[in-house]
Amino acid sequence: MALINKIREKSGWAVGAIAIGLGIFVVGGDLLGPNSRILGNNANNVGEIAGEEISYQQFEQEFNQIRANYENQTGRAATESEMAMIREQAWNQLIFKIALQKEYDRLGIAVTDEELADMVQGNNIHPSVRQAFTNPQTGEFDQNQVVQYLQNLDQMGARPMWVNFEQSIKTDRIQSKFTNMLSKSVYITGAEAKMYYDAQNATANVKVLYVPYFSVADSAVKVTDSQLKDYLERHKDLYKVEEGRSLEFVSIPVTASVEDVNYFNEELATLREQFATTTNDSAFVNSNSDVPYNGTYLTPGELPEAMLSSMPLEEGKVYGPFTTRDNMHGLFKVIDIREGNTSSVRASHILIKPENETPEAKAAALTKARDVLTQIKGGADFGQMAAQHGTDGTASVGGDLGWFAEGRMVPAFEKAVFGASSTGLLPDPVETEYGYHIIKITAPKTNKTYKLAAVQRSAEASESTRDAAYTLADELSGTSKSTKEFRENVAKNESLVKEEAANIGKNNILVGNLSNARELVRWAYAKDRSVGDVSPVFEINDQYVVATLTGKREKGYAKVEDVRDELTAAVRNELKAQQIIEKLKGVNGSLDEVAAKFGPDAMIRTADNITLAAGSIPGVGVEPVAIGKAFGLKPGAHTAPFEGQSGVLMVELTSLNKAPEATDYSGIRTQLNSVRSSRVENNAYEALKEKADIKDNRVRFF
């Protein structure tokens, strides 16, 4: 039985490995969803891959298999968000099987029966088989165990699972053959290796005249629509977009009202009386709490913060109700107190850090620490002094470190704190690797631990509160027949806050800050949906949501209105560059002379030992073109003014330092081969993806 479980695990591993391989085939968190178009009138088709229609039943079969593997491995049912992930993986698996398989068939890549037998029980065992049939006592692969297992497949009822496992390792081997074929097509010449070496190791010292675009006021440049269109046409490959929908929406949270909280507190008060008298604390907790009984002994530092002010705690007493860090309301009963193995203490400190590691800096820090300590001894408030002089995160809370157990602090600090015999200020600063600490013991050392029974509940909205929230959402939806009316109705109600989410992909589950908003996405992508439509009320994560569709974007190239702000900034910089270049062209001389004649907006920057591979110039920014131009100059020469990424530049090569001579480029060739092989694989998969003409219509079903 254990072996069957291992085969099941390995089968799931192989499917997972295939999904990982798809990482370079399908790029991006949203994968292929936004790349699709609505299919024809066949209502049963989930999509189309390489000309092959994918039926709903075919997709569900793939989905159910991956889901079963996932749930077997995790030992629990998949959550809604995990189901979305599994659907994505099922779609990718179909892409892998269909689009890539067609290419495998074309190339004649296959695994024969003889090769499969060799992978299972021959001389070239597949890693998954080897791992599944490794003897845990010896750590050795046991081929006889494989043979015995195969002979008893039918008796164990394991043949279907084995067939699935075999198919997984076949697919993995085929994929390996394909990627190996691609990587073997890569060859790095000696000249390429030398060129790469020179780019990494040759250095240049440069002088740069830099006139940033921000030196010209935006108001001095007028950008027209025709210029935006022209820029977009010249750079359209930078503005490829996927299908998207834009929404404005309002979320109305369903949270407990003041009346609900008051009623809830009344319930807690009643429970408190019952809790104090019950003789079976664990049963009482499990019957009345949202969090089951634990019974672990806690140190003071692990107790709810609100209980610490009641120290020392009394056995049998009920404390609370308190609001805990996770916004639960709790009653806490101390059911046992006993001595623990470690001590805990509560302290505050003021850390004075030296400015550096020099003896002078440390002496100055110690002097300051002694001065602050003297002021506190003279009556100054410790918390105020911590806020004024503390140099770590505790300064904002008066230096309070809270309760902590032995072993939590650095040795010198711990020795001083746990060595204190009473509460109060320690007489001298304590030195640690962090600096000098002024320490105040605020609660005495104790090794007591506390066993609590805790009734913890969340204050929930009543039906009337929920109904009121729904009524508000329903009214907004019902009275808004267009985006214009939606905006007007939201503006009338100060309690409503409008949010926006632009260009949502069709397979998204997130909409702005809304998680599990899949139904809202499906509504936005409905075939008959029009810009201006207002949604019905959706219930998403304890809130009611109403949305309006404000925009549709189809796959292809962005339109001017979609990227107007981005285009405007780019065109504005082009126009500024033209103005600056024209002014610089009329000035002659060295870069220093040109800068002086141009005016204060022209800055001179120098950079030493930059490499061709660096891409950026200190004090200027990312300017690969400028660096390339510098390496093409003779020492002492400079370029004409040209347009850079953040301003107009003129570059002068001060000196060029050639790369040290090298005789062996084999390591560089290996490095480049690895990088280029990965790139070739990615490019090949991208080409296959494009060729497959994938149509994704899952949004109609899920």
VENUR-V516587 format. One record per backbone hydrogen bond with DSSP energy under -0.5 kcal/mol. NH is the residue of the N-H (numbers start at 0). CO is the residue of the C=O. Records with the same first field share a line. If there is no record, write none. Layout:
NH->CO  CO
This chain:
4->0
5->1
6->2
7->3
8->4
9->5
10->6
11->7
12->8
13->9
14->10
15->11
16->12
17->13
18->14
19->15
20->16
21->17
22->19
23->20
24->21
25->21
26->24
30->27
32->29
34->31
35->32
42->40
44->41
45->43  53
46->53
47->694
48->51
49->691
50->691
51->48
52->50
53->46
54->52
55->43
58->54
59->55
60->56
61->57
62->58
63->59
64->60
65->61
66->62
67->63
68->64
69->65
70->66
71->67
72->68
73->69
74->70
75->70
82->78
83->79
84->80
85->81
86->82
87->83
88->84
89->85
90->86
91->87
92->88
93->89
94->90
95->91
96->92
97->93
98->94
99->94
100->95
101->97
102->98
103->99
104->100
105->101
106->102
107->103  104
108->103
109->107
115->111
116->112
117->113
118->114
119->115
120->116
121->117
123->117
125->118
129->125
130->126
131->127
132->128
133->130
134->139
138->134
141->132
142->140
145->141
146->142
147->143
148->144
149->145
150->146
151->147  148
152->149
155->151
156->152  153
157->152
158->152
161->157
162->158
163->159
164->160
165->161
166->162
167->163
168->164
169->165
170->166
171->167
172->168
173->169
174->170
175->171
176->172
177->173
178->174
179->175
180->176
181->177
182->178
183->179
184->180  181
185->182
188->186
192->188
193->189
194->190
195->191
196->192
197->193
198->194
199->195
200->196
201->197
202->656
203->609
204->654
205->203  606
206->651
207->604
208->649
209->207  602
210->647
211->209
212->645
214->211
215->212
216->214
219->216
220->217
222->220
227->223
228->224
229->225
230->226
231->227
232->228
233->229
234->230
235->232
237->234
238->235
239->236
240->555
242->33
243->552
244->503
245->550
246->500
247->547
248->498
249->545
250->496
251->543
252->250
253->541
254->252
260->256
261->257
262->258
263->259
264->260
265->261
266->262
267->263
268->264
269->265
270->266
271->267
272->268
273->269
274->270
275->271
276->272
277->273
280->278
283->279
284->280
285->281
286->282
287->283
288->284
289->455
290->455
294->451
297->449
301->298
302->298  299
306->303
307->303  304
309->306
310->307
315->333
316->313
318->331
320->329
321->329
323->321  327
326->323
328->456
329->321  327
330->454
331->318
332->452
333->316  331
334->332  450
335->450
337->448
339->446
343->445
344->403
345->442
346->401
347->439
348->398
349->437
351->349  435
352->350
361->357
362->358
363->359
364->360
365->361
366->362
367->363
368->364
369->365
370->366
371->367
372->368
373->369
374->370
375->371
376->372
377->373
378->375
379->374
384->380
385->381
386->382
387->383
388->384
389->385
390->350
394->391
395->392
396->393
397->394
398->393
399->396
400->346
403->344
405->342
407->404
413->409
414->410
415->411
416->412
417->413
418->414
419->416
423->440
425->438
429->436
431->434
434->431
435->351
436->429
437->349
438->436
439->347
440->423
441->345  439
442->345
445->343
448->337
449->297
450->335
451->295  449
452->332
454->330
455->453
456->328
459->457
465->461
466->462
467->463
468->464
469->465
470->466
471->467
472->468
473->469
474->470
475->471
476->472
477->473
478->474
479->475  476
480->478
485->481
486->482
487->483
488->484
489->485
490->486
491->487
492->488  489
493->491
495->492
498->248
500->246
503->244
507->504
510->513
513->510
514->512
516->508
520->516
521->517
522->518
523->519
524->520
525->522
528->525
531->548
532->529
534->546
537->544
539->537  542
543->251
544->537
545->249
547->247
548->532
549->245  547
550->245
552->243
555->240
557->238
561->558
562->558  559
566->562
567->563
568->564
569->565
570->566
571->567
572->568
573->569
574->570
575->571
576->572
577->573
578->574
579->575
580->576
581->577
582->578
583->579
584->580
585->581  582
586->583
593->589
594->590
595->591
596->592
597->593
598->594
601->598
602->209  600
604->207  602
606->205
609->203
611->198  201
612->198
613->610
614->610
616->620
619->616
620->616
622->614  620
626->622
627->623
628->624
629->625
630->626
631->627  628
632->629
635->652
636->633
638->650
641->648
643->646
647->210
648->641
649->208
651->206
652->636
653->204  651
654->204
656->202
657->655
664->662
668->664
669->665
670->666
671->667
672->668
673->669
674->670
675->671
676->672
677->673
678->674
679->675
680->676
681->677
682->678
683->679
684->680
685->681
686->682
687->683
688->684
689->685
690->686
691->687
692->688  689
693->688
694->47
695->693
696->45  694
699->696
700->697
701->697
